[in-house]
Amino acid sequence: MQSKGIWCYFGLINYLYRKRYTKMEKLIFEGKIYKVYYDSSLYMGKVVWNGNPSLEEYKQPYEFILNFAKTNRVDNFLADTINQGVVSPDARKWFETSVFPRAVALGLKRGAVVSSANAFKKYYLNAILSAVNKFGVPVKIFSDTESAINWFKSFDKQAA
């Protein structure tokens, strides 16, 4: 009888480990040039861009994730901009003055950007980083999604 209890215990441990450390990402919203995902194991919102956004298209996924964060825990946010086209100065300014302050107020703890290394994108991202620095929320740029997610996971290990 006791061996059955041990197997149940190990089954529970295995389930909890898989729930915590496997990809729990779900598509929750999409537009013509973006997809928004939520990973419940990391409390991560993620926007993956694939195209050149107009100002309105740029706003849509961010407004969605902000509304989503009102009823769901979003500690981490990742923007995959590898396939994103040029972002207008107006869109960048809107992100700095509207999106980021609201995200922090809703509990955002850290942000990551996955980006290619072209000069225009570096300028755009560095301008955003310098503007959001004042909120005290760490934001880093990565060349791949896996590195960004591992960075998010490192905060779980620090808290343990």
C-alpha atoms as one frame of an Amber mdcrd trajectory, in Angstrom:
protein
   0.000   0.000   0.000   2.820   2.393   0.823   4.440   1.943  -2.597   1.211
   3.196  -4.186   1.496   6.354  -2.066   5.102   6.866  -3.144   4.132   6.575
  -6.826   1.333   9.086  -6.311   3.813  11.439  -4.652   6.287  11.166  -7.549
   3.435  11.574 -10.020   2.432  14.802  -8.295   6.028  16.072  -8.300   6.359
  15.245 -12.008   3.060  17.010 -12.800   4.051  20.134 -10.865   7.488  20.215
 -12.501   6.015  19.893 -15.987   3.403  22.543 -15.244   6.048  24.958 -13.970
   8.805  24.376 -16.510   7.184  23.317 -19.732   5.864  25.688 -22.329   2.321
  26.690 -21.464   2.049  29.281 -24.214  -1.364  29.900 -25.789  -2.358  32.198
 -28.624  -4.825  34.683 -27.142  -5.154  37.370 -29.848  -3.953  38.012 -33.379
  -3.992  40.576 -36.098  -2.712  40.758 -39.649   0.927  41.350 -38.620   1.122
  40.223 -34.984   0.227  37.420 -32.601  -0.235  37.740 -28.844   0.520  34.784
 -26.582   0.249  34.124 -22.867   2.409  31.608 -21.013   0.754  30.810 -17.691
   3.833  28.993 -16.345   5.913  32.190 -16.639   3.091  34.718 -16.300   4.382
  36.060 -19.605   2.635  38.098 -22.254   4.315  37.996 -25.643   3.816  39.843
 -28.913   5.371  38.412 -32.069   5.537  40.892 -34.927   5.589  40.019 -38.618
   5.371  43.173 -40.689   5.391  46.932 -40.812   2.792  48.302 -38.367   0.742
  51.427 -38.842   0.210  53.404 -35.636  -3.189  51.740 -35.146  -1.803  48.244
 -35.786   1.031  48.957 -33.357  -1.424  49.897 -30.597  -3.777  46.916 -30.932
  -1.713  44.092 -29.369  -0.433  46.302 -26.557  -3.926  47.513 -25.673  -5.096
  43.914 -25.707  -2.353  42.680 -23.364  -2.931  45.620 -21.005  -6.635  44.750
 -20.778  -5.721  41.079 -20.345  -3.368  42.013 -17.475  -6.266  43.556 -15.563
  -7.631  40.058 -14.882  -4.541  37.877 -15.426  -1.118  37.980 -13.841   1.520
  39.299 -16.265   4.911  39.560 -14.537   6.958  39.235 -17.718   6.538  40.712
 -21.162   8.403  39.743 -24.321   8.254  41.510 -27.678   9.689  39.542 -30.597
  10.607  42.258 -33.099  12.876  40.201 -35.371  10.349  40.391 -38.231   8.875
  43.759 -37.290   9.220  46.553 -39.782   9.978  50.186 -39.064   8.130  51.687
 -36.085   7.182  55.346 -36.318   8.407  57.879 -33.743   4.756  58.462 -32.760
   4.302  54.753 -31.990   7.523  54.664 -29.980   6.478  57.732 -27.989   3.046
  56.230 -27.336   4.669  53.027 -26.022   6.973  54.990 -23.697   4.304  57.320
 -22.307   1.206  55.116 -22.325   1.906  51.382 -22.502   4.856  51.033 -20.186
   3.521  53.135 -17.288   0.196  51.261 -17.385   1.959  47.883 -17.562   4.059
  48.729 -14.508   0.928  49.846 -12.640  -0.650  46.471 -13.490   2.297  44.571
 -11.997   4.858  44.145 -14.776   8.170  43.066 -13.219  10.446  42.723 -16.251
  10.527  43.032 -20.010  12.522  41.515 -22.849  12.865  42.297 -26.512  14.065
  39.801 -29.108  15.604  41.701 -31.975  17.858  41.534 -34.981  20.816  43.845
 -34.955  19.993  46.341 -37.702  20.813  49.996 -37.037  17.238  51.339 -37.250
  15.936  48.806 -34.785  18.838  49.420 -32.374  18.054  53.129 -32.397  14.339
  52.492 -31.789  15.000  50.018 -28.955  17.677  52.106 -27.269  15.331  55.113
 -27.302  12.630  53.023 -25.609  15.074  51.560 -23.078  16.353  54.969 -22.034
  12.779  56.282 -21.652  11.461  53.348 -19.589  14.546  53.140 -17.373  12.935
  55.552 -14.900  10.310  52.950 -13.921  12.843  50.646 -12.267  11.660  47.604
 -14.230  14.526  45.702 -15.866  14.265  45.474 -19.653  16.844  43.639 -21.757
  17.422  42.997 -25.451  18.156  39.456 -26.648  18.989  37.915 -29.994  16.743
  34.873 -29.425  13.580  33.954 -27.524  15.151  31.115 -25.549  17.691  33.446
 -23.926  14.951  35.894 -22.968  12.835  33.140 -21.417  15.828  31.765 -19.522
  16.381  35.265 -18.149  12.764  35.358 -16.947  13.200  31.908 -15.356  16.341
  33.079 -13.536  14.176  35.359 -11.381  12.159  32.339 -10.201  15.392  30.667
  -9.103  16.493  33.788  -7.225  13.190  33.913  -5.328  13.398  30.219  -4.360
